[in-house]
Amino acid sequence: MKNKSSEFSRREFVKLSATALVATPLISIENPFYKGPVPLKDDIEVHIFSKHLQFLDYNGMAEAAAQLGFDGIDLTVRPKGHVLPEKVKVDLPKAALAMSKFGLKPRTMTTNVLDVTNKEQILVLETASNLGFTHYRTGWLDYPMDRTIAESQTIFGQQFKNVARLNQELGLIGGYQNHAGNHVGAPIWDLPLILKETDIAYMGCQYDIRHAVVEGGGSWELGLRLIRPFIKSIVIKDFKWGTVDGNWQPINTPLGEGMVDFKRYFSLLKKYGINVPISLHLEYDLGGAEHGASTLTIDKETVFSRMKKDLDFLRETWRKA
Protein backbone atom coordinates (compact mmCIF):
# COMPACT_ATOMS: atom_id res chain seq x y z
CA MET A 1 0.00 0.00 0.00
CA LYS A 2 1.02 3.58 -0.50
CA ASN A 3 2.29 5.58 2.44
CA LYS A 4 -0.52 7.73 3.84
CA SER A 5 1.86 10.59 4.48
CA SER A 6 3.25 10.67 0.96
CA GLU A 7 1.89 13.23 -1.47
CA PHE A 8 -0.15 12.10 -4.44
CA SER A 9 1.79 11.81 -7.66
CA ARG A 10 0.79 13.94 -10.62
CA ARG A 11 -0.89 10.88 -12.17
CA GLU A 12 -3.01 10.33 -9.07
CA PHE A 13 -3.95 14.01 -8.89
CA VAL A 14 -5.10 14.04 -12.49
CA LYS A 15 -7.07 10.83 -11.96
CA LEU A 16 -8.80 12.11 -8.85
CA SER A 17 -9.59 15.42 -10.51
CA ALA A 18 -11.16 13.60 -13.45
CA THR A 19 -13.12 11.38 -11.07
CA ALA A 20 -14.49 14.40 -9.25
CA LEU A 21 -15.60 15.99 -12.50
CA VAL A 22 -17.42 12.82 -13.58
CA ALA A 23 -19.06 12.29 -10.20
CA THR A 24 -20.31 15.88 -9.84
CA PRO A 25 -23.04 17.34 -12.09
CA LEU A 26 -21.92 20.46 -13.92
CA ILE A 27 -23.30 23.73 -12.56
CA SER A 28 -24.70 26.12 -15.11
CA ILE A 29 -22.48 29.20 -15.43
CA GLU A 30 -25.54 31.16 -16.58
CA ASN A 31 -27.08 31.00 -13.11
CA PRO A 32 -24.86 32.28 -10.28
CA PHE A 33 -27.64 31.50 -7.79
CA TYR A 34 -27.61 27.78 -8.58
CA LYS A 35 -29.86 25.93 -6.09
CA GLY A 36 -29.78 22.32 -7.31
CA PRO A 37 -28.71 19.91 -10.04
CA VAL A 38 -29.19 20.97 -13.63
CA PRO A 39 -30.71 18.53 -16.14
CA LEU A 40 -28.18 16.00 -17.37
CA LYS A 41 -27.17 15.87 -21.01
CA ASP A 42 -28.44 13.10 -23.27
CA ASP A 43 -25.05 11.39 -23.46
CA ILE A 44 -24.52 8.67 -20.85
CA GLU A 45 -21.55 6.47 -20.06
CA VAL A 46 -22.55 2.81 -20.51
CA HIS A 47 -20.28 -0.13 -19.72
CA ILE A 48 -21.06 -3.74 -20.63
CA PHE A 49 -20.78 -6.19 -17.73
CA SER A 50 -17.91 -8.43 -18.80
CA LYS A 51 -19.54 -11.49 -17.20
CA HIS A 52 -21.56 -11.70 -20.41
CA LEU A 53 -18.41 -11.72 -22.57
CA GLN A 54 -16.40 -14.35 -20.74
CA PHE A 55 -16.62 -16.60 -23.79
CA LEU A 56 -14.09 -14.22 -25.38
CA ASP A 57 -10.47 -13.40 -24.60
CA TYR A 58 -9.47 -9.86 -23.63
CA ASN A 59 -9.00 -8.65 -27.20
CA GLY A 60 -12.23 -10.24 -28.38
CA MET A 61 -14.10 -8.81 -25.40
CA ALA A 62 -12.81 -5.29 -26.03
CA GLU A 63 -13.38 -5.45 -29.78
CA ALA A 64 -16.98 -6.63 -29.35
CA ALA A 65 -17.77 -3.97 -26.74
CA ALA A 66 -16.35 -1.21 -28.93
CA GLN A 67 -18.15 -2.37 -32.08
CA LEU A 68 -21.47 -2.60 -30.22
CA GLY A 69 -21.09 1.02 -29.10
CA PHE A 70 -20.31 0.70 -25.41
CA ASP A 71 -18.19 3.34 -23.69
CA GLY A 72 -16.36 0.80 -21.59
CA ILE A 73 -16.37 -2.58 -19.88
CA ASP A 74 -17.36 -3.34 -16.29
CA LEU A 75 -14.62 -5.93 -15.89
CA THR A 76 -15.13 -8.89 -13.56
CA VAL A 77 -12.06 -9.13 -11.32
CA ARG A 78 -13.16 -11.82 -8.90
CA PRO A 79 -13.26 -15.61 -8.53
CA LYS A 80 -14.57 -17.14 -11.79
CA GLY A 81 -14.26 -13.69 -13.39
CA HIS A 82 -12.54 -12.44 -16.52
CA VAL A 83 -9.54 -11.64 -14.33
CA LEU A 84 -8.82 -13.96 -11.41
CA PRO A 85 -7.70 -12.11 -8.25
CA GLU A 86 -4.68 -14.39 -7.80
CA LYS A 87 -3.51 -13.41 -11.30
CA VAL A 88 -4.44 -9.73 -11.12
CA LYS A 89 -0.90 -8.38 -11.38
CA VAL A 90 -0.36 -10.14 -14.72
CA ASP A 91 -3.82 -10.33 -16.27
CA LEU A 92 -5.41 -7.00 -15.33
CA PRO A 93 -2.79 -5.03 -17.31
CA LYS A 94 -3.49 -7.33 -20.30
CA ALA A 95 -7.21 -6.64 -20.09
CA ALA A 96 -6.62 -2.89 -19.68
CA LEU A 97 -4.29 -2.85 -22.69
CA ALA A 98 -6.86 -4.66 -24.82
CA MET A 99 -9.53 -2.13 -23.85
CA SER A 100 -7.26 0.80 -24.63
CA LYS A 101 -6.40 -0.72 -28.00
CA PHE A 102 -10.07 -0.48 -29.01
CA GLY A 103 -10.62 3.00 -27.56
CA LEU A 104 -12.20 1.93 -24.26
CA LYS A 105 -10.91 3.48 -21.06
CA PRO A 106 -10.24 1.08 -18.16
CA ARG A 107 -12.65 2.56 -15.61
CA THR A 108 -15.06 0.16 -13.87
CA MET A 109 -14.74 -3.33 -12.42
CA THR A 110 -16.70 -5.79 -10.30
CA THR A 111 -14.81 -7.44 -7.42
CA ASN A 112 -15.24 -9.45 -4.22
CA VAL A 113 -13.32 -6.82 -2.20
CA LEU A 114 -14.57 -6.34 1.37
CA ASP A 115 -11.55 -6.84 3.63
CA VAL A 116 -8.75 -4.26 3.71
CA THR A 117 -6.54 -6.69 5.66
CA ASN A 118 -6.69 -9.24 2.83
CA LYS A 119 -3.46 -8.94 0.82
CA GLU A 120 -4.99 -10.29 -2.37
CA GLN A 121 -7.88 -7.83 -2.24
CA ILE A 122 -5.48 -4.96 -1.54
CA LEU A 123 -3.40 -5.99 -4.56
CA VAL A 124 -6.52 -5.99 -6.76
CA LEU A 125 -7.25 -2.37 -5.81
CA GLU A 126 -3.63 -1.24 -6.06
CA THR A 127 -3.23 -2.77 -9.51
CA ALA A 128 -6.51 -1.27 -10.73
CA SER A 129 -5.53 2.16 -9.40
CA ASN A 130 -2.20 2.07 -11.20
CA LEU A 131 -3.99 1.21 -14.46
CA GLY A 132 -6.44 4.11 -14.26
CA PHE A 133 -9.58 2.40 -12.99
CA THR A 134 -11.78 4.70 -10.90
CA HIS A 135 -14.88 2.73 -9.82
CA TYR A 136 -15.48 -0.78 -8.54
CA ARG A 137 -18.16 -2.91 -6.95
CA THR A 138 -17.44 -4.66 -3.66
CA GLY A 139 -18.47 -8.14 -2.55
CA TRP A 140 -21.76 -8.80 -0.75
CA LEU A 141 -22.59 -9.10 2.94
CA ASP A 142 -25.20 -11.11 4.85
CA TYR A 143 -26.70 -10.60 8.29
CA PRO A 144 -25.53 -13.42 10.60
CA MET A 145 -28.12 -14.95 12.90
CA ASP A 146 -25.90 -14.82 16.01
CA ARG A 147 -26.18 -11.05 16.43
CA THR A 148 -28.84 -8.39 15.89
CA ILE A 149 -29.19 -6.52 12.63
CA ALA A 150 -28.35 -3.26 14.42
CA GLU A 151 -25.13 -4.78 15.78
CA SER A 152 -24.20 -5.99 12.30
CA GLN A 153 -24.86 -2.58 10.80
CA THR A 154 -22.42 -1.01 13.26
CA ILE A 155 -19.77 -3.59 12.34
CA PHE A 156 -20.38 -3.18 8.61
CA GLY A 157 -20.24 0.59 8.93
CA GLN A 158 -16.73 0.35 10.38
CA GLN A 159 -15.79 -2.18 7.71
CA PHE A 160 -16.81 0.17 4.91
CA LYS A 161 -15.14 3.07 6.69
CA ASN A 162 -11.87 1.15 6.46
CA VAL A 163 -12.53 0.37 2.79
CA ALA A 164 -13.16 4.06 2.12
CA ARG A 165 -9.81 4.97 3.67
CA LEU A 166 -7.99 2.58 1.36
CA ASN A 167 -10.00 3.87 -1.59
CA GLN A 168 -8.94 7.42 -0.74
CA GLU A 169 -5.27 6.41 -0.70
CA LEU A 170 -5.64 4.77 -4.11
CA GLY A 171 -7.97 7.28 -5.76
CA LEU A 172 -10.81 4.75 -6.14
CA ILE A 173 -14.56 4.84 -5.53
CA GLY A 174 -16.26 1.72 -4.20
CA GLY A 175 -19.92 0.79 -4.49
CA TYR A 176 -21.95 -1.83 -2.63
CA GLN A 177 -24.76 -3.32 -4.74
CA ASN A 178 -28.30 -3.58 -3.38
CA HIS A 179 -29.01 -7.20 -4.31
CA ALA A 180 -32.44 -8.78 -3.75
CA GLY A 181 -32.75 -11.61 -1.25
CA ASN A 182 -31.47 -12.03 2.31
CA HIS A 183 -28.52 -9.72 1.73
CA VAL A 184 -27.38 -6.53 3.38
CA GLY A 185 -28.80 -3.70 1.27
CA ALA A 186 -31.67 -5.68 -0.22
CA PRO A 187 -34.27 -3.51 1.58
CA ILE A 188 -32.23 -0.42 0.51
CA TRP A 189 -33.30 1.42 3.70
CA ASP A 190 -30.55 -0.28 5.67
CA LEU A 191 -27.69 0.90 3.43
CA PRO A 192 -27.65 4.61 4.45
CA LEU A 193 -27.40 3.52 8.11
CA ILE A 194 -24.21 1.67 7.19
CA LEU A 195 -22.73 3.99 4.59
CA LYS A 196 -23.18 7.14 6.67
CA GLU A 197 -20.21 5.97 8.73
CA THR A 198 -17.91 6.17 5.71
CA ASP A 199 -16.38 8.94 3.65
CA ILE A 200 -19.01 8.82 0.90
CA ALA A 201 -16.65 10.49 -1.56
CA TYR A 202 -14.89 7.12 -1.76
CA MET A 203 -17.46 4.52 -0.73
CA GLY A 204 -21.15 4.34 -1.55
CA CYS A 205 -23.77 2.28 -3.36
CA GLN A 206 -23.92 0.65 -6.76
CA TYR A 207 -27.64 1.15 -7.29
CA ASP A 208 -29.47 -1.68 -9.07
CA ILE A 209 -32.98 -0.69 -10.17
CA ARG A 210 -34.01 -4.28 -10.96
CA HIS A 211 -33.28 -5.45 -7.42
CA ALA A 212 -34.78 -2.27 -5.95
CA VAL A 213 -38.11 -2.92 -7.70
CA VAL A 214 -38.09 -6.61 -6.77
CA GLU A 215 -37.75 -5.73 -3.08
CA GLY A 216 -39.47 -2.34 -3.03
CA GLY A 217 -42.40 -2.84 -5.39
CA GLY A 218 -44.22 0.46 -5.69
CA SER A 219 -42.05 2.18 -3.07
CA TRP A 220 -38.79 2.05 -5.03
CA GLU A 221 -38.97 5.82 -5.62
CA LEU A 222 -38.78 6.43 -1.87
CA GLY A 223 -35.74 4.17 -1.65
CA LEU A 224 -34.10 6.06 -4.50
CA ARG A 225 -34.69 9.39 -2.72
CA LEU A 226 -33.04 7.99 0.39
CA ILE A 227 -30.01 6.37 -1.25
CA ARG A 228 -29.32 9.02 -3.90
CA PRO A 229 -26.48 10.83 -2.03
CA PHE A 230 -24.61 7.53 -1.84
CA ILE A 231 -24.97 6.38 -5.47
CA LYS A 232 -21.56 5.93 -7.15
CA SER A 233 -22.52 3.71 -10.10
CA ILE A 234 -25.68 2.16 -11.55
CA VAL A 235 -26.71 -1.29 -12.81
CA ILE A 236 -29.38 -1.54 -15.51
CA LYS A 237 -31.51 -4.66 -16.06
CA ASP A 238 -35.17 -5.66 -16.15
CA PHE A 239 -37.48 -8.41 -14.85
CA LYS A 240 -41.08 -9.55 -14.40
CA TRP A 241 -42.76 -11.84 -11.89
CA GLY A 242 -43.64 -15.33 -13.08
CA THR A 243 -43.91 -18.94 -12.00
CA VAL A 244 -41.20 -21.57 -12.35
CA ASP A 245 -42.16 -25.10 -11.30
CA GLY A 246 -45.17 -23.63 -9.53
CA ASN A 247 -43.17 -21.08 -7.55
CA TRP A 248 -43.41 -17.31 -8.02
CA GLN A 249 -40.07 -15.64 -8.65
CA PRO A 250 -38.47 -12.76 -10.60
CA ILE A 251 -37.77 -13.70 -14.22
CA ASN A 252 -35.17 -11.58 -16.02
CA THR A 253 -36.14 -10.00 -19.34
CA PRO A 254 -34.66 -7.74 -22.02
CA LEU A 255 -34.96 -4.04 -21.23
CA GLY A 256 -38.46 -2.68 -21.73
CA GLU A 257 -40.14 -6.09 -21.52
CA GLY A 258 -40.35 -6.23 -17.74
CA MET A 259 -41.67 -4.29 -14.78
CA VAL A 260 -39.05 -1.57 -14.40
CA ASP A 261 -40.43 1.84 -15.43
CA PHE A 262 -37.23 3.09 -17.07
CA LYS A 263 -38.75 6.32 -18.35
CA ARG A 264 -39.77 7.31 -14.83
CA TYR A 265 -36.50 6.06 -13.36
CA PHE A 266 -34.35 7.98 -15.83
CA SER A 267 -36.40 11.13 -15.34
CA LEU A 268 -35.66 10.91 -11.60
CA LEU A 269 -31.95 10.36 -12.19
CA LYS A 270 -31.93 13.49 -14.32
CA LYS A 271 -33.94 15.42 -11.74
CA TYR A 272 -31.53 14.41 -8.95
CA GLY A 273 -28.46 15.12 -11.08
CA ILE A 274 -27.10 11.58 -10.69
CA ASN A 275 -24.36 11.28 -13.29
CA VAL A 276 -22.32 8.11 -12.68
CA PRO A 277 -21.03 5.14 -14.72
CA ILE A 278 -23.74 2.73 -15.86
CA SER A 279 -23.20 -1.04 -16.07
CA LEU A 280 -25.56 -2.90 -18.42
CA HIS A 281 -26.41 -6.45 -17.32
CA LEU A 282 -28.22 -9.03 -19.44
CA GLU A 283 -29.41 -11.79 -17.11
CA TYR A 284 -31.96 -13.40 -19.45
CA ASP A 285 -31.25 -16.25 -21.88
CA LEU A 286 -28.03 -15.62 -23.81
CA GLY A 287 -27.00 -19.22 -24.38
CA GLY A 288 -25.01 -19.25 -21.16
CA ALA A 289 -23.46 -15.79 -21.49
CA GLU A 290 -25.95 -14.52 -18.91
CA HIS A 291 -24.17 -16.72 -16.36
CA GLY A 292 -20.61 -16.02 -17.50
CA ALA A 293 -20.19 -19.25 -19.45
CA SER A 294 -16.98 -19.76 -21.41
CA THR A 295 -18.83 -21.64 -24.17
CA LEU A 296 -22.23 -20.79 -25.64
CA THR A 297 -25.22 -22.84 -26.77
CA ILE A 298 -26.30 -20.18 -29.29
CA ASP A 299 -24.45 -18.23 -31.97
CA LYS A 300 -22.40 -15.37 -30.55
CA GLU A 301 -23.88 -13.00 -33.15
CA THR A 302 -27.27 -13.59 -31.54
CA VAL A 303 -25.77 -12.61 -28.19
CA PHE A 304 -24.30 -9.45 -29.70
CA SER A 305 -27.64 -8.61 -31.32
CA ARG A 306 -29.44 -8.81 -27.98
CA MET A 307 -26.78 -6.70 -26.31
CA LYS A 308 -27.11 -4.07 -29.01
CA LYS A 309 -30.90 -4.05 -28.68
CA ASP A 310 -30.70 -3.42 -24.93
CA LEU A 311 -28.05 -0.74 -25.38
CA ASP A 312 -30.16 1.05 -27.99
CA PHE A 313 -33.22 0.87 -25.73
CA LEU A 314 -31.20 2.27 -22.84
CA ARG A 315 -29.83 5.24 -24.78
CA GLU A 316 -33.11 6.05 -26.50
CA THR A 317 -35.18 5.83 -23.31
CA TRP A 318 -32.65 8.00 -21.49
CA ARG A 319 -32.82 10.59 -24.25
CA LYS A 320 -36.63 10.74 -24.09
CA ALA A 321 -36.94 10.72 -20.30
LINDAGI-V55676 format. One record per residue. N is the residue number from 1. PSI is psi in whole degrees, 0 to 359 (* if undefined). Layout:
n & psi
N & PSI
N & PSI
This chain:
n & psi
1 & 156
2 & 151
3 & 128
4 & 330
5 & 348
6 & 150
7 & 151
8 & 143
9 & 169
10 & 322
11 & 317
12 & 322
13 & 315
14 & 319
15 & 317
16 & 321
17 & 317
18 & 320
19 & 316
20 & 321
21 & 320
22 & 320
23 & 343
24 & 123
25 & 144
26 & 138
27 & 132
28 & 127
29 & 349
30 & 347
31 & 96
32 & 347
33 & 41
34 & 128
35 & 352
36 & 183
37 & 142
38 & 159
39 & 141
40 & 153
41 & 168
42 & 340
43 & 135
44 & 157
45 & 106
46 & 127
47 & 138
48 & 133
49 & 118
50 & 349
51 & 327
52 & 0
53 & 20
54 & 2
55 & 0
56 & 154
57 & 181
58 & 317
59 & 316
60 & 319
61 & 310
62 & 319
63 & 315
64 & 315
65 & 317
66 & 316
67 & 328
68 & 343
69 & 16
70 & 154
71 & 339
72 & 188
73 & 128
74 & 94
75 & 130
76 & 114
77 & 81
78 & 170
79 & 133
80 & 15
81 & 183
82 & 325
83 & 123
84 & 136
85 & 323
86 & 348
87 & 17
88 & 323
89 & 331
90 & 315
91 & 329
92 & 319
93 & 325
94 & 316
95 & 319
96 & 320
97 & 318
98 & 318
99 & 314
100 & 324
101 & 328
102 & 21
103 & 18
104 & 127
105 & 130
106 & 117
107 & 313
108 & 150
109 & 159
110 & 126
111 & 181
112 & 20
113 & 129
114 & 340
115 & 110
116 & 359
117 & 355
118 & 116
119 & 322
120 & 318
121 & 323
122 & 318
123 & 323
124 & 312
125 & 320
126 & 315
127 & 316
128 & 318
129 & 315
130 & 336
131 & 359
132 & 2
133 & 150
134 & 329
135 & 145
136 & 156
137 & 141
138 & 181
139 & 181
140 & 161
141 & 152
142 & 156
143 & 114
144 & 152
145 & 347
146 & 8
147 & 163
148 & 161
149 & 320
150 & 319
151 & 318
152 & 320
153 & 323
154 & 317
155 & 315
156 & 326
157 & 317
158 & 323
159 & 314
160 & 331
161 & 319
162 & 322
163 & 318
164 & 322
165 & 316
166 & 318
167 & 319
168 & 318
169 & 324
170 & 356
171 & 37
172 & 159
173 & 121
174 & 154
175 & 132
176 & 125
177 & 134
178 & 100
179 & 131
180 & 153
181 & 194
182 & 58
183 & 154
184 & 133
185 & 349
186 & 315
187 & 17
188 & 325
189 & 340
190 & 337
191 & 315
192 & 327
193 & 331
194 & 312
195 & 339
196 & 343
197 & 350
198 & 172
199 & 102
200 & 357
201 & 337
202 & 353
203 & 125
204 & 222
205 & 139
206 & 105
207 & 125
208 & 108
209 & 326
210 & 310
211 & 327
212 & 321
213 & 323
214 & 311
215 & 329
216 & 345
217 & 234
218 & 354
219 & 13
220 & 331
221 & 325
222 & 319
223 & 321
224 & 318
225 & 322
226 & 319
227 & 350
228 & 324
229 & 344
230 & 355
231 & 124
232 & 339
233 & 169
234 & 140
235 & 136
236 & 125
237 & 171
238 & 164
239 & 169
240 & 158
241 & 141
242 & 177
243 & 137
244 & 118
245 & 37
246 & 0
247 & 134
248 & 136
249 & 161
250 & 135
251 & 122
252 & 144
253 & 164
254 & 159
255 & 137
256 & 355
257 & 5
258 & 208
259 & 350
260 & 127
261 & 85
262 & 326
263 & 315
264 & 316
265 & 312
266 & 326
267 & 325
268 & 321
269 & 318
270 & 317
271 & 319
272 & 355
273 & 32
274 & 109
275 & 88
276 & 166
277 & 143
278 & 131
279 & 120
280 & 123
281 & 144
282 & 96
283 & 2
284 & 183
285 & 115
286 & 32
287 & 25
288 & 338
289 & 334
290 & 337
291 & 4
292 & 28
293 & 148
294 & 343
295 & 148
296 & 156
297 & 358
298 & 166
299 & 138
300 & 333
301 & 329
302 & 319
303 & 312
304 & 321
305 & 319
306 & 323
307 & 316
308 & 321
309 & 315
310 & 320
311 & 317
312 & 318
313 & 316
314 & 309
315 & 318
316 & 319
317 & 322
318 & 315
319 & 323
320 & 343
321 & *
